[in-house]
Amino acid sequence: MRAVIALSGGMDSTALLMRLLADGHVVSCLSFYYGQKHSIELQRAKTNIAYLSDKGIEVEHREMDLSSAMAMFHSALTSEGYEVPQGHYEEDAMKQTVVPNRNAIFTSILYGYALSIALREDCEVKISLAVHSGDHAIYPDCRPEFYSALEKAFDIGNWDSEKVSFHLPYLKRDKETILRDAEQSLSILKLDFDSVFANTSTCYNPDSKGRASGTSGADVERILAFHAIGRKDPVEYVDEWQVVLNNALSKERELKS
């Protein structure tokens, strides 16, 4: 079984990589530098690939530099002088973290690479993406109908498109269920959960040392997910775990009130 994924270095794509490996796939990973301020995530991806190699699991990993084009796109994640908003992920302010057409660009590159592998190796290839239900409200390019339309367009625009399919296993899941799935995958692979997730970054505004702020929407959602499964997040935060957890719980209460 063959798969190609976008490995951002965040918790969702890392969990997806572990699931694919646990299910016996041979996986190729592409990571994208697009001028994002939180590019520490790319180093974390490399660290996890090295960790897997140390454990005898070889995974192809390539980093693509798209910054010459995408750094021009207007977003709190790429534009200087445009602060990353704080709060819960579902707050309207989080729309400032949308990068125009980002997932269409990434998926187009993934599709071209997946089809190339399919032709070279004479096999079928899955494009596996870690988009999940929590993304749908804020990111229009994470919605199911977007990927349905994209897959149809790619089918029309390529010969041998029957060799490539989309695989979106987390589309109806949230971050809590993604972490629970990762626990199962890592148990199968006999890998340490904390070691793997310490080598991830979800924060959109880390400090100069790469420590997560605990205040961005992505942070809050991640913290709440770890809390829901009864674990302390192994990633280093600027503040102690109890401080960032209390802040996340407070943001959740505010959203519900």
SENURO-968491 format. One record per residue (C-alpha): residue number from 0; x, y, z; residue in three letters. Coordinates in steps of 0.2 Angstrom, whole numbers, padded with zeros to 4 digits. Example, Ala and Ser with C-alpha at 12.3 -4.5 7.8 and 13.67 -1.06 7.14 Angstrom:
2
+-----+-------+-------+-------+-----+
:   n :     u :     v :     w : res :
+-----+-------+-------+-------+-----+
:   0 :  0062 : -0022 :  0039 : Ala :
:   1 :  0068 : -0005 :  0036 : Ser :
+-----+-------+-------+-------+-----+
END
This chain:
257
+-----+-------+-------+-------+-----+
:   n :     u :     v :     w : res :
+-----+-------+-------+-------+-----+
:   0 :  0000 :  0000 :  0000 : Met :
:   1 :  0007 :  0017 : -0005 : Arg :
:   2 :  0003 :  0034 :  0002 : Ala :
:   3 :  0008 :  0052 :  0000 : Val :
:   4 :  0005 :  0065 :  0014 : Ile :
:   5 :  0008 :  0083 :  0018 : Ala :
:   6 :  0018 :  0083 :  0034 : Leu :
:   7 :  0017 :  0100 :  0042 : Ser :
:   8 :  0025 :  0095 :  0058 : Gly :
:   9 :  0009 :  0098 :  0068 : Gly :
:  10 :  0000 :  0085 :  0078 : Met :
:  11 : -0014 :  0081 :  0065 : Asp :
:  12 : -0002 :  0076 :  0051 : Ser :
:  13 :  0010 :  0068 :  0063 : Thr :
:  14 : -0005 :  0057 :  0069 : Ala :
:  15 : -0010 :  0053 :  0052 : Leu :
:  16 :  0008 :  0048 :  0047 : Leu :
:  17 :  0008 :  0036 :  0062 : Met :
:  18 : -0009 :  0029 :  0057 : Arg :
:  19 : -0003 :  0025 :  0039 : Leu :
:  20 :  0013 :  0017 :  0045 : Leu :
:  21 :  0003 :  0006 :  0058 : Ala :
:  22 : -0008 :  0001 :  0044 : Asp :
:  23 :  0007 : -0005 :  0034 : Gly :
:  24 :  0008 :  0009 :  0021 : His :
:  25 :  0024 :  0014 :  0012 : Val :
:  26 :  0023 :  0033 :  0015 : Val :
:  27 :  0031 :  0048 :  0006 : Ser :
:  28 :  0030 :  0065 :  0015 : Cys :
:  29 :  0031 :  0082 :  0008 : Leu :
:  30 :  0033 :  0097 :  0020 : Ser :
:  31 :  0030 :  0115 :  0013 : Phe :
:  32 :  0039 :  0131 :  0018 : Tyr :
:  33 :  0028 :  0145 :  0012 : Tyr :
:  34 :  0034 :  0159 :  0022 : Gly :
:  35 :  0025 :  0154 :  0038 : Gln :
:  36 :  0031 :  0163 :  0054 : Lys :
:  37 :  0029 :  0147 :  0063 : His :
:  38 :  0042 :  0137 :  0052 : Ser :
:  39 :  0048 :  0129 :  0068 : Ile :
:  40 :  0035 :  0116 :  0063 : Glu :
:  41 :  0046 :  0110 :  0048 : Leu :
:  42 :  0061 :  0107 :  0060 : Gln :
:  43 :  0049 :  0096 :  0071 : Arg :
:  44 :  0044 :  0086 :  0056 : Ala :
:  45 :  0062 :  0082 :  0052 : Lys :
:  46 :  0065 :  0077 :  0070 : Thr :
:  47 :  0051 :  0065 :  0070 : Asn :
:  48 :  0057 :  0058 :  0053 : Ile :
:  49 :  0074 :  0055 :  0061 : Ala :
:  50 :  0066 :  0047 :  0077 : Tyr :
:  51 :  0057 :  0035 :  0065 : Leu :
:  52 :  0073 :  0031 :  0057 : Ser :
:  53 :  0082 :  0027 :  0073 : Asp :
:  54 :  0068 :  0015 :  0077 : Lys :
:  55 :  0070 :  0006 :  0060 : Gly :
:  56 :  0056 :  0014 :  0051 : Ile :
:  57 :  0061 :  0023 :  0035 : Glu :
:  58 :  0050 :  0036 :  0028 : Val :
:  59 :  0054 :  0047 :  0013 : Glu :
:  60 :  0053 :  0065 :  0017 : His :
:  61 :  0055 :  0081 :  0006 : Arg :
:  62 :  0054 :  0099 :  0010 : Glu :
:  63 :  0047 :  0111 : -0004 : Met :
:  64 :  0051 :  0130 : -0003 : Asp :
:  65 :  0036 :  0139 : -0010 : Leu :
:  66 :  0040 :  0155 :  0000 : Ser :
:  67 :  0044 :  0165 : -0016 : Ser :
:  68 :  0026 :  0165 : -0021 : Ala :
:  69 :  0016 :  0161 : -0005 : Met :
:  70 :  0025 :  0174 :  0006 : Ala :
:  71 :  0016 :  0187 : -0004 : Met :
:  72 : -0001 :  0180 :  0002 : Phe :
:  73 : -0011 :  0191 :  0014 : His :
:  74 : -0013 :  0181 :  0031 : Ser :
:  75 : -0008 :  0183 :  0049 : Ala :
:  76 :  0003 :  0168 :  0046 : Leu :
:  77 :  0014 :  0176 :  0033 : Thr :
:  78 :  0012 :  0195 :  0033 : Ser :
:  79 :  0024 :  0205 :  0044 : Glu :
:  80 :  0015 :  0217 :  0055 : Gly :
:  81 :  0000 :  0207 :  0056 : Tyr :
:  82 : -0002 :  0199 :  0073 : Glu :
:  83 : -0008 :  0181 :  0075 : Val :
:  84 : -0025 :  0182 :  0084 : Pro :
:  85 : -0028 :  0174 :  0101 : Gln :
:  86 : -0043 :  0165 :  0107 : Gly :
:  87 : -0053 :  0149 :  0103 : His :
:  88 : -0051 :  0141 :  0086 : Tyr :
:  89 : -0069 :  0143 :  0082 : Glu :
:  90 : -0069 :  0162 :  0085 : Glu :
:  91 : -0072 :  0173 :  0070 : Asp :
:  92 : -0055 :  0181 :  0073 : Ala :
:  93 : -0046 :  0165 :  0068 : Met :
:  94 : -0051 :  0168 :  0050 : Lys :
:  95 : -0036 :  0180 :  0050 : Gln :
:  96 : -0025 :  0164 :  0050 : Thr :
:  97 : -0032 :  0158 :  0033 : Val :
:  98 : -0019 :  0158 :  0019 : Val :
:  99 : -0027 :  0161 :  0002 : Pro :
: 100 : -0028 :  0145 : -0008 : Asn :
: 101 : -0015 :  0136 :  0003 : Arg :
: 102 : -0023 :  0119 :  0003 : Asn :
: 103 : -0027 :  0119 : -0016 : Ala :
: 104 : -0008 :  0123 : -0019 : Ile :
: 105 : -0002 :  0110 : -0008 : Phe :
: 106 : -0014 :  0097 : -0014 : Thr :
: 107 : -0010 :  0100 : -0032 : Ser :
: 108 :  0009 :  0097 : -0029 : Ile :
: 109 :  0004 :  0081 : -0019 : Leu :
: 110 : -0007 :  0075 : -0033 : Tyr :
: 111 :  0007 :  0078 : -0046 : Gly :
: 112 :  0019 :  0068 : -0035 : Tyr :
: 113 :  0007 :  0054 : -0031 : Ala :
: 114 :  0003 :  0052 : -0049 : Leu :
: 115 :  0022 :  0051 : -0053 : Ser :
: 116 :  0025 :  0038 : -0040 : Ile :
: 117 :  0010 :  0028 : -0047 : Ala :
: 118 :  0017 :  0028 : -0064 : Leu :
: 119 :  0035 :  0025 : -0059 : Arg :
: 120 :  0030 :  0011 : -0047 : Glu :
: 121 :  0015 :  0004 : -0056 : Asp :
: 122 :  0004 :  0005 : -0041 : Cys :
: 123 : -0011 :  0014 : -0034 : Glu :
: 124 : -0007 :  0029 : -0022 : Val :
: 125 : -0017 :  0037 : -0009 : Lys :
: 126 : -0016 :  0056 : -0005 : Ile :
: 127 : -0019 :  0056 :  0013 : Ser :
: 128 : -0023 :  0073 :  0022 : Leu :
: 129 : -0026 :  0077 :  0040 : Ala :
: 130 : -0040 :  0089 :  0038 : Val :
: 131 : -0053 :  0087 :  0052 : His :
: 132 : -0070 :  0093 :  0057 : Ser :
: 133 : -0063 :  0107 :  0068 : Gly :
: 134 : -0055 :  0116 :  0053 : Asp :
: 135 : -0072 :  0117 :  0043 : His :
: 136 : -0079 :  0133 :  0051 : Ala :
: 137 : -0063 :  0143 :  0049 : Ile :
: 138 : -0054 :  0136 :  0034 : Tyr :
: 139 : -0065 :  0135 :  0018 : Pro :
: 140 : -0051 :  0124 :  0010 : Asp :
: 141 : -0054 :  0111 :  0023 : Cys :
: 142 : -0072 :  0107 :  0019 : Arg :
: 143 : -0077 :  0090 :  0012 : Pro :
: 144 : -0085 :  0098 : -0004 : Glu :
: 145 : -0069 :  0107 : -0008 : Phe :
: 146 : -0059 :  0091 : -0008 : Tyr :
: 147 : -0073 :  0082 : -0018 : Ser :
: 148 : -0072 :  0096 : -0031 : Ala :
: 149 : -0053 :  0096 : -0031 : Leu :
: 150 : -0053 :  0077 : -0034 : Glu :
: 151 : -0065 :  0078 : -0048 : Lys :
: 152 : -0055 :  0092 : -0056 : Ala :
: 153 : -0039 :  0082 : -0055 : Phe :
: 154 : -0047 :  0067 : -0062 : Asp :
: 155 : -0052 :  0077 : -0077 : Ile :
: 156 : -0035 :  0085 : -0079 : Gly :
: 157 : -0024 :  0070 : -0079 : Asn :
: 158 : -0022 :  0054 : -0088 : Trp :
: 159 : -0021 :  0038 : -0077 : Asp :
: 160 : -0030 :  0048 : -0063 : Ser :
: 161 : -0038 :  0031 : -0058 : Glu :
: 162 : -0022 :  0027 : -0050 : Lys :
: 163 : -0023 :  0041 : -0037 : Val :
: 164 : -0037 :  0043 : -0024 : Ser :
: 165 : -0040 :  0055 : -0009 : Phe :
: 166 : -0039 :  0048 :  0009 : His :
: 167 : -0046 :  0060 :  0022 : Leu :
: 168 : -0049 :  0049 :  0038 : Pro :
: 169 : -0051 :  0063 :  0050 : Tyr :
: 170 : -0063 :  0073 :  0040 : Leu :
: 171 : -0077 :  0070 :  0053 : Lys :
: 172 : -0066 :  0069 :  0068 : Arg :
: 173 : -0059 :  0082 :  0080 : Asp :
: 174 : -0042 :  0083 :  0088 : Lys :
: 175 : -0047 :  0073 :  0103 : Glu :
: 176 : -0051 :  0058 :  0092 : Thr :
: 177 : -0036 :  0061 :  0082 : Ile :
: 178 : -0025 :  0059 :  0098 : Leu :
: 179 : -0034 :  0044 :  0103 : Arg :
: 180 : -0031 :  0036 :  0086 : Asp :
: 181 : -0013 :  0041 :  0088 : Ala :
: 182 : -0012 :  0032 :  0104 : Glu :
: 183 : -0017 :  0016 :  0095 : Gln :
: 184 : -0006 :  0018 :  0081 : Ser :
: 185 :  0010 :  0021 :  0092 : Leu :
: 186 :  0005 :  0006 :  0102 : Ser :
: 187 :  0005 : -0005 :  0086 : Ile :
: 188 :  0022 :  0003 :  0081 : Leu :
: 189 :  0029 :  0002 :  0098 : Lys :
: 190 :  0034 :  0020 :  0098 : Leu :
: 191 :  0033 :  0032 :  0113 : Asp :
: 192 :  0018 :  0044 :  0112 : Phe :
: 193 :  0027 :  0058 :  0121 : Asp :
: 194 :  0043 :  0057 :  0111 : Ser :
: 195 :  0033 :  0058 :  0095 : Val :
: 196 :  0022 :  0073 :  0100 : Phe :
: 197 :  0036 :  0083 :  0109 : Ala :
: 198 :  0042 :  0083 :  0091 : Asn :
: 199 :  0027 :  0093 :  0084 : Thr :
: 200 :  0022 :  0111 :  0084 : Ser :
: 201 :  0004 :  0117 :  0082 : Thr :
: 202 :  0008 :  0135 :  0088 : Cys :
: 203 :  0005 :  0149 :  0076 : Tyr :
: 204 :  0015 :  0162 :  0087 : Asn :
: 205 :  0030 :  0152 :  0095 : Pro :
: 206 :  0043 :  0162 :  0104 : Asp :
: 207 :  0062 :  0163 :  0098 : Ser :
: 208 :  0066 :  0147 :  0107 : Lys :
: 209 :  0052 :  0138 :  0098 : Gly :
: 210 :  0041 :  0137 :  0114 : Arg :
: 211 :  0022 :  0137 :  0111 : Ala :
: 212 :  0013 :  0153 :  0117 : Ser :
: 213 : -0003 :  0143 :  0123 : Gly :
: 214 : -0014 :  0157 :  0117 : Thr :
: 215 : -0017 :  0156 :  0098 : Ser :
: 216 : -0032 :  0147 :  0093 : Gly :
: 217 : -0022 :  0132 :  0087 : Ala :
: 218 : -0014 :  0131 :  0104 : Asp :
: 219 : -0030 :  0131 :  0113 : Val :
: 220 : -0038 :  0117 :  0103 : Glu :
: 221 : -0023 :  0107 :  0105 : Arg :
: 222 : -0022 :  0109 :  0124 : Ile :
: 223 : -0040 :  0105 :  0126 : Leu :
: 224 : -0038 :  0089 :  0116 : Ala :
: 225 : -0023 :  0083 :  0127 : Phe :
: 226 : -0033 :  0087 :  0142 : His :
: 227 : -0048 :  0077 :  0135 : Ala :
: 228 : -0038 :  0061 :  0134 : Ile :
: 229 : -0030 :  0064 :  0151 : Gly :
: 230 : -0013 :  0068 :  0145 : Arg :
: 231 : -0001 :  0083 :  0148 : Lys :
: 232 :  0005 :  0090 :  0131 : Asp :
: 233 :  0024 :  0085 :  0130 : Pro :
: 234 :  0027 :  0101 :  0119 : Val :
: 235 :  0036 :  0115 :  0129 : Glu :
: 236 :  0025 :  0130 :  0132 : Tyr :
: 237 :  0030 :  0148 :  0138 : Val :
: 238 :  0021 :  0145 :  0154 : Asp :
: 239 :  0018 :  0130 :  0164 : Glu :
: 240 :  0005 :  0117 :  0159 : Trp :
: 241 : -0008 :  0121 :  0172 : Gln :
: 242 : -0007 :  0139 :  0167 : Val :
: 243 : -0010 :  0136 :  0148 : Val :
: 244 : -0023 :  0123 :  0152 : Leu :
: 245 : -0033 :  0135 :  0163 : Asn :
: 246 : -0032 :  0148 :  0149 : Asn :
: 247 : -0038 :  0136 :  0136 : Ala :
: 248 : -0053 :  0130 :  0148 : Leu :
: 249 : -0057 :  0148 :  0151 : Ser :
: 250 : -0057 :  0152 :  0132 : Lys :
: 251 : -0069 :  0137 :  0130 : Glu :
: 252 : -0081 :  0143 :  0143 : Arg :
: 253 : -0081 :  0160 :  0135 : Glu :
: 254 : -0086 :  0153 :  0118 : Leu :
: 255 : -0100 :  0143 :  0125 : Lys :
: 256 : -0107 :  0157 :  0136 : Ser :
+-----+-------+-------+-------+-----+
END
